[in-house]
């Protein structure tokens, strides 16, 4: 059993209402548009999804759509333990804050953890740009 892991909270403010952000971000087919860390493509497979990543295919399970702004997902590499990725969409004034908790995985060096954080921050900026560019009507 692994002890408590080191974490980093990474977030981005998006100038759109939380419902609009959540409605876009909770759709698994939209993840490849903004979450490069999850892979270049995502297809249905068995009881979940299969992401094509630089490390080979990985199974992904997403939290069901909900009214709490929870976007958690679990990534299952071909080898190794399942990785839990908690993400929250919360109100921030008239806009939204998307908060991603990054866990330092066992065996991950400090440099790898820092690089992982940089990649997540890029993904969050991409999500912000996509949603803000879409406009309030989703177009």
N, C-alpha and C positions, 0 to 999 in steps of 0.2 A: 504494500500500500504506500502510495506517495504521500508525503506530508503536504502542508500548505504551500502552494506555489506563489512565487512573486508575480505581481500583476502590474499593469499600467492601464489607466483609464484614458482612452483617446476619444475625442469628441469633435464634432463640427456643428456649427450653427447654420441652419438653412432658413432662408426667408420665405417660407411657405408654412401653412398650417400643418400641425402634426398628422391629421387624418390623410391629407394629400401625400405627405412624405411616406407614411406607413403603407398606404394603398399601393404605392409604386414599389417600395422596398420589400414588401412581404411576398411579392410574386417571384417564385423561384426562377422563372424564365428571365427575369430582369437582372438577376445577380451577375451574369457575365458582362452586363453593360457597365457595371460599376465596381465589382469586387474581383479584380484581376487575381488576387490571392487565392480565390476559389477555383480558378481555372479558366480556360478559354471557351469551354462549352459545358452545358449542363443538360442532361437528358434524363427522362424518367427511366428507372430501372428497378424492377422488383417492387419492394415496399418503400422505395425512396427515390433518390436521384443519383446519377453518376456524373462526377465532374472530371473533365480531362485536364490534368495538371502537368506541370513540368516534371513531377515525380511519379507520373503514371496515373491511371484512373483511381478515383477515390469515391467511396459512397458518402452521400450527404443526406442527413435527415433535418428537415426544417420544422420549427414549431408551427402548429396550426395557426391560421389567421385568428386574431383575438382582439379584444377591445382594450387591451392594456399596453399596447405598443411594444410587445415582446417579439423580437426577431431572432431569437436564439436558434442556433443550428449546431449540428454535431458532424464532424468530418472524420471519416474512418479510412485511414490509409490502408493499403494492401497489407502492410506489415506494421505492427505497432499498435498502440492504444488509441482509442477514439479520443478526438480532441473536441472539447466543449467550447463553444464560442457564444458568449452572451452579448446581445446587442439590444439596446433600448431606444425607443423613439419617445421623447418627452416634450411637453409644451415648454417653450421659452419665450415668454411675452406673446407676441402675435405670430411668432415663428416656431421653430423646432430645434431641439438639440438631439443629435444622434450620438449615443454613448456606446462605445465598444470596449469591452474588457478583454485585454490581451493577457493570457497566462504564459509565463515562461515555462516551457515544457521541460520535463526531465532530460538531462543531457545537453540542453541548449546553452551555449556560451553566452556571456554578457553581450558580446558583439553580435551574435545571431539574434538575440532578443531585441537589441537596439535596431538592427536592420529590419526585423519583422515589424516593429513599431513604425518605421519609416514607410513600409509598404502599406500598412493599414491606414496611415494618415493620407497616403496618396489615394487609396480607395475611397475614403470618406470625402476627400475633396472632389473626386470624380462624381460621387453621388450628389453632392451639393450642386455642382455645375449642371449636371443632367436635370435635376429637378427644378432649379431656378430658371434654366433656359426653357423648360417646357411651358412655363407660364401657368396661371391659375386654372386654365381650362384643360390642362393635360396635353395640349398640342405642342 
